[in-house]
Amino acid sequence: MVCDHSHSEDIIQEAFLKAIKNGPKMRSDTNIPAWIKLLARNTALDFLRKSKRDRQVLAESYVNISETFFDEVSVAYEVETKQRDEVLYQARRCAIFG
């Protein structure tokens, strides 16, 4: 489900800790292998949901940084363009009127 060995190890460890913590609370007629499989599956799904949420937060913050950067670049470009036009106008005016 995860396609990454290190993440798989983390998920297995977390599922194991949950099994140790909640094992004594189980009823005696519970199918333990099925319960462990379900616990591992749910732990993996929780990890995937958390990863997806973290990626969205990261992507949103990257978008905000990008927009800010491009806003600053466009403002700087406008200022430079106005200054260039003003210098060219003054140079042209001096050349014409001497």
N, C-alpha and C positions, 0 to 999 in steps of 0.2 A: 504493500500500500504506500510505503514511504519512498522506496527506491534510493535509500541512502543508508549505508551500513551503520554509521555513527548515530543517526537519528533512530534507527531500528533498535540499537542497543539502549538508547535513552528511554524509548518507549517500553521495552521489555523490563528495564529496571523499575520504571514507574509502575507498571502493571504488577510486578512482583511485590513492590512495597504495598500497593493497594490490597493484594491478595493476603499478605501477611497481616495487615491491619484489620481487614474485614473477614478473614477466615474464621476466627473464633465465633463470629456472630451468625454463621451459617447454620441452617437446620441439618440434621443428620441425613435426611432423605434427599438432599441436593446432589445433583450430578456434578461432581467437582471438576472433571475435565471440561465439560461443556461450560461451566461457570468461568473457568480460567480462560477459555477461548473467547468467551463473550467479554470478559474483563479486558483482555488484551486488545480485542477489536475496538471496543469503546475508547480505550486509552489512545489508540492510534488515531481514531476519528477526532478525538479532542485535540490531539497534537496538530492534525491537519487543519482543523478549524482555527486554532490559535495561530498557526503559521500563515494562513490566508489573511487573517485579521492584521497580523503584524506587517505583512507585505503591503496591504492596503494603506495602513498608516504611513509606512515608508514612502509609498508611491505618492500619497497626498502631500507629504512634506516636501518631496522632490519637486512636485508640480508647483508648489508655492515658491520654492527657491528659484525654479526656472522662470516663473512669471516675474518675480522680483528682478532677477538678473536681466531679463529682456526689457523690462520697463526702464531699468537704469540705462541700458545700452541705447534704447530708443531716445531717451531724454538727452543723453550725452551726444548722440548723433544729431539731434535737432539743434542743440546749442552750437556744436561745431559747424553745422551747415549755416546757421545764422551768422556766426562770426566770420566764416569764410566769405559769405555773400557780401557782408558789410565791408570787409577788407578789399574785395574785388571791386565793389562799387566805388569805394574811395580811390583806389588805384586808377580806375577807369576815368573817374571824374578829374583827377590830377593830370592824367595824360591828355584829356580833352581840353581842359581849361588852363593847363600849364602851370 
